[in-house]
Amino acid sequence: MVLPTPVDLIILSGFLGSGKTSLLLDFLRSDEAGDTGVIVNEVGEIGVDGAIVADGAEDVPMTLLANGCVCCSLRSGLVHTVNALLDAPRPPGRGPLTRIVLETSGLSRPGPIIASLADPELAGRGLRLSVVATYDCQAGALRDEQFEEAAAQFAAAQRIVLTKADLVPAASLPTHRARAQAVNPLAQIVAEPDRGQVVRQAFAALPGAQATDLALQALRSAGRAGTAALRHPRIRVWTGTARQPLAWADFSTWLDDLAGFCGDRLLRVKALLRISDCAEPVLVQSVGTTFGMPRRMVSAPADHDVLVVITRDVGADELAAMAPRGPVSLRELG
């Protein structure tokens, strides 16, 4: 059986005016973008120079850009649009798409989008899903007027890209990096003064195993640095330990209880744990209350458990009362 060519599906999120469209436009003008498809939420949201052909794939309008990228507008269902983009004919001499960038609106939360992509129609398409969020160095990490949406975007991200770095003092860049890392210690932070480097790093492929390694490194670094000084008053990052050897049934029940108790206040879960009824450590991830399928991690170290939970507006007493005799205890990072 021939496996499909892996396609990176990147959800590009960021609050209004944070620079995500400019970041995407810069990438689309680069040489690396020729095998890229782009989905935007509304017609005209991205006015890309160099469009040479307007083509239609069923009811999904598409525009072929001068460098071979394909841009379309999300007018119908997301699953249908992704399928149409993958199936659209490619220009002569061009290979298949290897990357799709979905630029969301500034008020979109990644969780519901990820849930809609967990569709049987897409299961065999070889998609590798990731979330990139833009952090506006001028405005700071989280804006009060759209705090809940911005918190969900940052917590979901595998990468947080610092934008408008040229508009703030160079000496402030390490502080912005630390603030972004404090909101999500699992994310890779892209903080470069060189715009070209930022653009390349923002959309580079990040294989699953490498993403896990980077997340664990980031978590350990955050713990050593002590994020308490930069901790957001409404965002809490918790680390967990098992009270006893964990069976999968007990841990999955605890996760259900956590999701039910927190609701939309649960922003992210990442766990790499030894399970008593499984020979390999198990990787579990969620964005909001949308959980991915658990994965056995054969190559992961079997002597170090990691459990990270990111929440908003949830206190330690509330979490302790949720399951006082549960199999996992949580403490705040920092």
N, C-alpha and C positions, 0 to 999 in steps of 0.2 A: 504494500500500500504506500502511495506517495503522499507524504504529509504536506499540507499547504505551507507556502512561504510565510514565515511570521510577519505580521503586520502590527506595528506599534500604534495603538489608538490612544492619543494624548488628549485628555480633557484639559483645556487651557482656561483656568479660572482666575478671578481677581476682581476686586470691587471696582466700581465705576471710576474711570479716570486714572486707574493705576498703571496704565501703560501696556496692557496685554496686547491690544491691537497693533501698536507700534512695534512691539517685540515680534509679533507674527509677521508683519509686513517686512521687517528687516530680514527675517529668516527666508521668506518666500523669494526675496531678491537675491539670495545667495546661491552659490553653485550646488550646495548640498540638498537643495529643496526640490530637485527635479522629479523625485519619486514620491512626492507628497500630495495627498488629497486634503482639502480643507472644507469643513462644514461650519457655516456661520448661522446664527439664530435668525437673523432678519435680512431681507434684501437690502443691499446698499450699505450694510454695516462695515464691510471692508471694500474700499474702492481701490482695487489693485491695478496699477499701471501695467500695460503690456498685454492685456487680454487680446487674443487674436482670433478665437473661434468661439462661438456660442453653440453648444450642442445640447441635445435633450436625451435623457435616459428615462424612459417612461414619463412619469409626471414630476421628476426631479430635475429642475433646470441646472445645467452645468456650464461652466466657463473654463475653457482651456487657456492657461496662461503661457506666456512666451517661453518660459523655461520648462514647460511640460507638466507643471502642477495643474491639478484639477480643483476648481472651486465650485461649491454648490451651496444652496440656501436651504435651511431646514424648514420646509413648508409642510411636510407630511411627517409620519412617524419616524423616530430616530432609527429604529432597526431597519425600516425600509430604505431610508436614506443611506445608511452605511452599506447595505447590500448593493444598492444601485451604484454607489461610488466604486465599490470593489469590482463590480461586473462591467463597468463602463469600458469601452474600447480605449486602448492606450495609443498615443501617437506612434507612427512608424519609428522603429529603432529604440523605443523606450520599453523597459521592462515593467513588471507589475508594480503597483504601489507597495511601498514598504512602510509607509507612515501615513496616518490620518490624524489631523489636528481638528478637534472640535472646540471652537471658541464659544464659551458660554456667555450669557449676559452677566452683568455685574452683580445681579441679585440671585443668581442661580446657586443652589447647593449641589455639590457633586453626588451626594448619596442617592437621591432619586434618579439621577442620570445613570449612575452605575447599575442600579437595580433594573432599569429598563433595558440595559445592554446584556443582562444575564438572560438572554432569550435563546431558545433552542435553535432558531434560525441562524444565529451567529456562532453557535458552539463549535462548529467545524471550520470556521474561517481563519483560525490561527491568530486571533487577536491577542495582543499583550497590552493590557490596560494600565495606564498610569495617569496621575493627576499632577499638573504643574500650576502653581499659584504665583501671582505677581504681588510683590510687596513694594509699595510706594514709599521710597525713602523720604519724600517731602511730607507725606501725610502721616507716616508711621504705620504700625502694624494693624491696628483695628480702629475703625471709626464708630463712634457711638450711634450714629444714625442708621447704620446697617451692621451692627455688631454681630448679630446672630448669623447672618449670611457669611460675613468675613471670617468669623471663627470657624465655621464649617469648612470653608475653602482652605484655610491654612492647615487645619488639622488633617484634612484628607490628603494633602499633597505629599508626593514622594520627593518633589523638588519645590523649593521656594526661591524665586528669582527676584533679586533686589533690582528695582528699576529706578530711573531718575537719579542714579548715583552721581551723575555729573552736575546735579543741581544742588547738592548739599556739600558741606565741607568734607574733604577727603578723610580727615581725622575722625569723622562720625561714622564711617562705614563699619568698623568693628562693632560699634554699639548696635547698629541696625542688624548686623548679622546675629549678634547675641540675642536680641529681642525676638527675631524670627525663630531662632533655635529654641528659645524658651517656650514659645507658643507651641512648637512641634519639634521635640528633640529627635524624632524619627526621620525628619526630612533632610535631604541634601540641600545645603544653602549655596546658591550661586551668587557670589558677591565679588564682582570683578570691576575694576575701573575701566577696562577695555571693553567697549561695546561689542566688538566682534566676538570676543571670547564669551561674553554673556549670551549672545544669540546662539552660538554653536552649542554651548553647554545646556542651554534651556531645552533644546529639542533632540539632544543626543539619545540614542537608544540606551536603555538601562535594563539589562537582563534581570530576571527575577532573583537569581542567587546573589548577584552583585547588589541589588537593592536591599536584600536582607542583610548582607554584610555591612553595607553603609549605614543601615538603620541601627544595627547593634553598636557600631563604632560611635555613631552620633549620640546614642543613649549613654554609653559609658563616658564619653567626653562631657556630656551635660552633667552627669552625676559628679564627675571630678571637679568641674568648674563651679558648681553650686549655682543653680539658676534662681535661687530664692530672691536675690536682689533685683532681678528683672522679671519676676513672676507677675503675670497679669492678675488683677484682683478677681476676675470672673472665670478665667481659664485655669484649670487644675490638671496637672500631669501626675498620674499615680503609677507606682510600680507595685507589682504583686508577687507574692510568694505562696507556694502551696503549704497548707498546714500539715498535710500528710500525703503519702503517695497517691497520685491522682489517677482515677479511672476516667475514661472518656465520658461515660454517662454522667458522672458527677460534675465534671468540668463543663460539659455542654449545658447542663441544667443551670449551673451558676451563670453562664453567659446569657441564657434566656432570661434569668432573673434580673441581671444587670441591664439588659436592653429594655425589658419591660418596666423596670423601675425608673430608669433615666429618660426613656423616650428620646425626643429630639435633643436632649441635653447630652446624650452620648455622642461624641464627635469621632472617636477613633479607638480601635482596639488592635494591638499587635501582640501576639504571643508565640513564643517558640518554647515548647514545654515537653518534658519527658512524661509520657503517659504509661501507666502501669500495664495496660493491655495492648501496647504497641511497641514493636522493637525499636523504631526510630523516633526521634523527636518530631512533634507535630507543629506545623505552622498554621496559625489561625489569624485572620485579619478581618476587620470590618471598617467601613466608612459609614459613620452614623450607625444605624441599626441594620444596615445591609451587610451581611456576612458572606464572605467568599467560601468556597469549598475548602475544608481542611486539607493540608498537604503533608505527606510524609517527607521529611528532609533527611535523606540518607547521608548526605555529606556534612550535615550540621554537627557541631560538637555536642556530645551527649552528656557533658558534665556541667552545663551552664544553662539554666532556665532564664527566660526573659518574658515578662508580661508587662505591657504598658497600656494604660487606659487614659484617654484625654477626654475631659468633660468640661462643660460650662455650667456655672451656677449650681454646683453640687458640692456640699460640704463634707468634711470627714465624718461628722456624726451621722449624716444621712446614709453614707455608704456603709458605715459600721452597722447601722440598724437594719440595712437591707437584708443581710444574711449573717447574723452574728455568729452562727455556727457553721458557716459555709466552708467549702474546701480551700478558699483563697482569702488571704488577708491583703489589704491594700494600704500603702503609705504614700504620702505626697512626696514627689521628687523635689529636691532642693534643700 
